[in-house]
Amino acid sequence: MTERMFRLLELHQKLDAAIRRMKTGRHKDPLEVARLMKRKTRLRDRMARLLPPARALASL
């Protein structure tokens, strides 16, 4: 795993934890949760672009 991928994965986990806290916390802000979820999705898409295609992995 490259350092860049590690950092993206780490940020993805932090966003996931923040979303969980916002959903279960006392001060629920649906707009903030939606914003964090969109950011997490964009981050997941960036990580997917860094990975090789699945077909390439199958031929290894």
Residue frames as qw, qx, qy, qz and C-alpha x, y, z in Angstrom:
[[0.000, 0.891, 0.454, 0.000, 0.00, 0.00, 0.00],
 [0.408, 0.466, -0.028, 0.785, 1.38, 3.37, -0.95],
 [0.200, -0.227, -0.457, 0.836, 1.66, 6.22, 1.51],
 [0.279, -0.040, -0.200, -0.939, -0.95, 8.18, -0.45],
 [0.589, -0.268, -0.660, -0.382, -3.42, 5.30, -0.30],
 [0.464, -0.277, -0.695, 0.475, -2.73, 4.87, 3.41],
 [0.020, -0.136, -0.242, 0.961, -3.47, 8.56, 4.06],
 [0.448, -0.118, -0.391, -0.796, -6.68, 8.41, 2.03],
 [0.603, -0.279, -0.744, -0.071, -7.80, 5.29, 3.90],
 [0.327, -0.226, -0.574, 0.716, -7.00, 6.94, 7.21],
 [0.192, 0.051, 0.018, -0.980, -9.05, 10.01, 6.27],
 [0.542, -0.188, -0.617, -0.539, -11.89, 7.75, 5.10],
 [0.528, -0.307, -0.750, 0.254, -11.94, 6.06, 8.52],
 [0.139, -0.192, -0.378, 0.895, -11.92, 9.42, 10.31],
 [0.363, -0.059, -0.258, -0.894, -14.86, 10.62, 8.23],
 [0.581, -0.252, -0.736, -0.238, -16.71, 7.39, 8.98],
 [0.404, -0.302, -0.659, 0.558, -16.16, 7.89, 12.71],
 [0.050, 0.109, 0.131, -0.984, -17.27, 11.53, 12.50],
 [0.479, -0.163, -0.494, -0.707, -20.45, 10.53, 10.67],
 [0.561, -0.306, -0.766, 0.075, -21.20, 7.88, 13.30],
 [0.256, -0.252, -0.497, 0.790, -20.68, 10.42, 16.11],
 [0.213, 0.014, -0.112, -0.970, -22.91, 12.99, 14.39],
 [0.542, -0.224, -0.632, -0.507, -25.71, 10.46, 13.88],
 [0.624, -0.389, -0.662, 0.149, -25.65, 9.21, 17.47],
 [0.301, 0.005, -0.367, 0.880, -24.70, 12.43, 19.23],
 [0.001, -0.611, -0.577, 0.541, -26.86, 14.92, 21.00],
 [0.190, 0.686, -0.068, -0.699, -26.48, 17.64, 18.36],
 [0.590, 0.265, 0.699, 0.305, -27.68, 16.01, 15.16],
 [0.210, 0.663, -0.154, -0.701, -27.22, 18.17, 12.08],
 [0.797, 0.347, 0.494, 0.016, -28.59, 16.41, 8.98],
 [0.484, 0.868, -0.108, -0.011, -26.92, 18.88, 6.62],
 [0.148, -0.753, 0.642, -0.011, -23.51, 18.32, 8.19],
 [0.707, -0.093, 0.701, -0.020, -24.01, 14.54, 8.07],
 [0.738, 0.615, 0.276, -0.008, -24.92, 14.78, 4.38],
 [0.246, 0.906, -0.345, -0.010, -21.87, 16.94, 3.70],
 [0.380, -0.561, 0.736, -0.014, -19.57, 14.46, 5.45],
 [0.778, 0.165, 0.605, -0.033, -21.14, 11.54, 3.60],
 [0.622, 0.782, 0.026, -0.020, -20.60, 13.26, 0.24],
 [0.017, 0.833, -0.553, 0.019, -16.98, 13.94, 1.16],
 [0.606, -0.293, 0.738, -0.048, -16.53, 10.30, 2.17],
 [0.796, 0.454, 0.399, -0.036, -18.00, 9.15, -1.16],
 [0.431, 0.873, -0.230, 0.006, -15.66, 11.44, -3.13],
 [0.252, -0.682, 0.685, -0.053, -12.75, 10.09, -1.13],
 [0.759, 0.003, 0.649, -0.054, -13.80, 6.49, -1.80],
 [0.717, 0.681, 0.147, -0.018, -13.93, 7.30, -5.52],
 [0.154, 0.867, -0.473, 0.027, -10.40, 8.74, -5.39],
 [0.502, -0.428, 0.750, -0.057, -9.18, 5.58, -3.68],
 [0.816, 0.310, 0.483, -0.067, -10.86, 3.42, -6.31],
 [0.554, 0.821, -0.133, -0.025, -9.06, 5.31, -9.09],
 [0.099, -0.756, 0.646, -0.043, -5.72, 4.53, -7.45],
 [0.693, -0.149, 0.701, -0.075, -6.39, 0.79, -7.41],
 [0.043, 0.223, -0.791, -0.568, -5.68, -1.31, -10.50],
 [0.687, 0.020, -0.258, -0.679, -8.71, -2.64, -12.40],
 [0.777, -0.216, 0.499, -0.317, -10.20, -5.88, -11.06],
 [0.917, 0.394, -0.029, -0.055, -9.50, -7.75, -14.31],
 [0.390, 0.702, -0.532, 0.270, -5.81, -6.97, -14.02],
 [0.399, -0.484, 0.664, -0.407, -5.75, -8.41, -10.52],
 [0.913, 0.057, 0.281, -0.289, -7.56, -11.58, -11.65],
 [0.813, 0.523, -0.247, 0.062, -4.87, -12.34, -14.24],
 [0.001, 0.721, -0.630, 0.288, -2.08, -12.20, -11.65]]
